[in-house]
Amino acid sequence: MNINVKGINESKTLLKQNIRRSKSTLSTATKILKRPAAAPIMHGEAKKPLIRPSAKPVAQRTGTILTTKSSQNTTGRKVQNDNAPKPSKWDIKGRLAHTHDMLSNVRQQLKESVSKCNELHEQVNTLKANEAIYKTKAEEYETKNKVLNSELKEMKVEMNKAQEQREDLAKRLKESEESFQNATNMLETFKEKCSSQEIILQRHDSVIKDLETRLQNQIEINEELNATKNALQSLVHTMDKDRRVLHNAIQELKGNIRVFCRVRPRTPTELGKAMCAMNFVDECTIEVRKSDGSDVVSCSGKWRGIRQEFSFDKVFPPTAKQETIFEELAMLVQSALEGYNVCVFAYGQTGSGKTYTMEGLPGIETEGMISRTVRHIFQEMKQFQLLGWEYRIEASFLEIYNEHIVDLLDSQSKMHEIRMTDSKGHDLYVSNLKIEEIHSPEELHECLITAQRNRAVAATQSNERSSRSHSVARIKLIGTHQTKEEVSIGNLNLVDLAGSERLKGEESIRTAETKNINKSLANLGNVILALLKKQEHVPYRNSKLTHLLMPSLGGNSKTLMLLNISPLDECYNETLNSLRFASNVNNCKTGNAKRTRTVLQNSIQFN
Ligand SMILES: Nc1ncnc2c1ncn2[C@@H]1O[C@H](COP(=O)(O)OP(=O)(O)OP(=O)(O)O)[C@@H](O)[C@H]1O
């Protein structure tokens, strides 16, 4: 674009120079043309007497004319004339001829000048036409120039933008270059790392190869060990079965129905009260008599004599700890884990220590049979897991009050019925009863607390309710052996029976509650006796309690009656009644065979 503008300007200048040159040529031509007008002067000179023609001035004038740019030829001719010999002064003819020649020359020069002038005119015209053309062109160039200028402006703006973009791009390029540099550096670092990693990898490869070889060896050893393990497992399983059979045989030898007697200590509030005289003859025999030694008369009015001796499977003195009681119970829990049904009854008069035995008090030392049972189950489960057994534990807590079932885990009162799970009546269940799945001893402890709370609420509604109802904690143990595809289901029933004391006279007749208690306790005794005597008919359905516990009382079930007695003298008669009830059960089981007695060193005599 600059070049175009420059071209236009140059053209303009050239045009002006041409015009100027044409003008000067024209003026020169005009001057020359004007000379002929001066010719008369020359002619005037020529009019001077021809005899003395002055050759010099002519030559000078001719020289003046010849100095113009107009013609070279003229110059040539002048030289020719100069070279021609001058006629002598006296040669008028010569001089005339000479003048005539000169005139002819001048004329010739004039002619040439005229034609030159015409030529120049034509040139002037041409130049004028050119000037117009150039003017038009100049205008066009002007317009174009304007357009180009505006374009130039736009282009300058664009150029600025482009410049900015270029700067931006340059900046970005710089940044890119920097990041590229960084990336290159990083790449270098990575390359270095890679090469070191490659070295490590190579080392690892060799280690892996080594390990693979060792693994292969280990796999082979493992396979051998697995085969041995499988053989051992089936051996263990067989041995476990044998152990179960033996354990059961021991339990059966001990008796599927067993009776323990526990005498509780005096409580701090009873310290001033008189106590029965009790002698723990051996670990199975207890001797009781009244503290003052007076005769003892039974409820039926029959004289019993001063000293009363009773034998059981085990007798626990007041010093016996909860832990000691549980040691005996633990064997039955084991049976439940092995798929047997177990029933533990705490029997005794109100305040004899049934609830203490079953539920206990908070604390490791004083916690009762229920909590210990659950803890023991979870401990044993780990051992059973090693043998391939997995267990699920379900728990429910209920109360039988006045021959009605109450769910102790559900605060809402609902109707509960005892129903058969199948037509053969192999198992029973209680409708609408809440059953909790237990995953830890803590969870069962929570259930126990809920049951105690709900029992306490019921107790406020009915005076001495806790003593007048049977409380049953039911724990179901469902074991599965995946590989052997075996299932074992054991039920543990831990029962805190209603107080066994008999109310006298009108009181006993008046209350339906007492009737029901007496009925159910008597029926429990009858059921146990019928089972011991292997009678065809066992009167399970005569009471809710025996009906509910039916699957856990007969067959291969294990039953433990935990007789609780008070050490107080004032409870002597009830103590005797309880001892007789339990003794009946025990005697029936063992017949009249005498036990080998070992007198315990720690037998105590209460005064
Ligand atoms: N072995 C024991 N050692 C210490 N205290 C005991 C023992 N047995 C019972 N007691 C205490 O004797 C009192 C009566 O016991 P508990 O309430 O267990 O009798 P119970 O037979 O369950 O009575 P109820 O039939 O009214 O429920 C409680 O204060 C209890 O803490």
PDBQT file of the ligand as one rigid body, heavy atoms in Angstrom, charges set to zero:
ROOT
HETATM    1  N1  LIG A 701     -26.526 -66.352  97.875  1.00  0.00    +0.000 N 
HETATM    2  C1  LIG A 701     -26.843 -65.140  98.304  1.00  0.00    +0.000 A 
HETATM    3  N2  LIG A 701     -25.892 -64.315  98.772  1.00  0.00    +0.000 NA
HETATM    4  C2  LIG A 701     -26.188 -63.055  99.186  1.00  0.00    +0.000 A 
HETATM    5  N3  LIG A 701     -27.442 -62.557  99.206  1.00  0.00    +0.000 NA
HETATM    6  C3  LIG A 701     -28.455 -63.348  98.788  1.00  0.00    +0.000 A 
HETATM    7  C4  LIG A 701     -28.204 -64.659  98.304  1.00  0.00    +0.000 A 
HETATM    8  N4  LIG A 701     -29.390 -65.197  97.935  1.00  0.00    +0.000 NA
HETATM    9  C5  LIG A 701     -30.313 -64.263  98.184  1.00  0.00    +0.000 A 
HETATM   10  N5  LIG A 701     -29.784 -63.138  98.689  1.00  0.00    +0.000 N 
HETATM   11  C6  LIG A 701     -30.468 -61.926  99.081  1.00  0.00    +0.000 C 
HETATM   12  O1  LIG A 701     -31.632 -62.324  99.720  1.00  0.00    +0.000 OA
HETATM   13  C7  LIG A 701     -32.727 -61.495  99.385  1.00  0.00    +0.000 C 
HETATM   14  C8  LIG A 701     -33.879 -62.318  98.793  1.00  0.00    +0.000 C 
HETATM   15  O2  LIG A 701     -33.400 -62.961  97.638  1.00  0.00    +0.000 OA
HETATM   16  P1  LIG A 701     -34.282 -63.064  96.317  1.00  0.00    +0.000 P 
HETATM   17  O3  LIG A 701     -35.015 -61.813  96.087  1.00  0.00    +0.000 OA
HETATM   18  O4  LIG A 701     -33.384 -63.562  95.283  1.00  0.00    +0.000 OA
HETATM   19  O5  LIG A 701     -35.333 -64.149  96.749  1.00  0.00    +0.000 OA
HETATM   20  P2  LIG A 701     -36.481 -64.749  95.844  1.00  0.00    +0.000 P 
HETATM   21  O6  LIG A 701     -36.641 -66.139  96.236  1.00  0.00    +0.000 OA
HETATM   22  O7  LIG A 701     -36.172 -64.509  94.443  1.00  0.00    +0.000 OA
HETATM   23  O8  LIG A 701     -37.706 -63.878  96.264  1.00  0.00    +0.000 OA
HETATM   24  P3  LIG A 701     -39.027 -63.627  95.419  1.00  0.00    +0.000 P 
HETATM   25  O9  LIG A 701     -39.710 -64.938  95.303  1.00  0.00    +0.000 OA
HETATM   26  O10 LIG A 701     -39.747 -62.638  96.220  1.00  0.00    +0.000 OA
HETATM   27  O11 LIG A 701     -38.545 -63.117  94.125  1.00  0.00    +0.000 OA
HETATM   28  C9  LIG A 701     -32.209 -60.499  98.426  1.00  0.00    +0.000 C 
HETATM   29  O12 LIG A 701     -31.867 -59.330  99.111  1.00  0.00    +0.000 OA
HETATM   30  C10 LIG A 701     -30.970 -61.150  97.907  1.00  0.00    +0.000 C 
HETATM   31  O13 LIG A 701     -30.018 -60.178  97.535  1.00  0.00    +0.000 OA
ENDROOT
TORSDOF 0
